[in-house]
C-alpha cells in the first residue's frame, strides 16, 4: 500500500530527502507522495523512512492504493531496473 501525507503536514521538509524513490514532492499546499513511486521503502529499508522522521505523524497508508509486500517489491524492482 502506498503512503499518503495528510493535510496536517507542516511542510517541515524532513520527509522529502528520506525517500529513496523520490516519491515525495511539494504539492500546492503541502508535501504529496506519488503512489506510483512509493514502495513504503520496501527494497531499501525495513520501515518507511518518511514515517520515521515525520514530527507530526501525518503520513499514513493510502486506502486507494492497496498493495501487498510482493506488489511493493515488484514496484521496487521496476523502479530500480
Beta strands, then each sheet from edge to edge (+ up, - down):
strand 1: 3-5
strand 2: 24-26
strand 3: 31-33
strand 4: 59-61
sheet 1: 1+ 4-
sheet 2: 2+ 3-
end
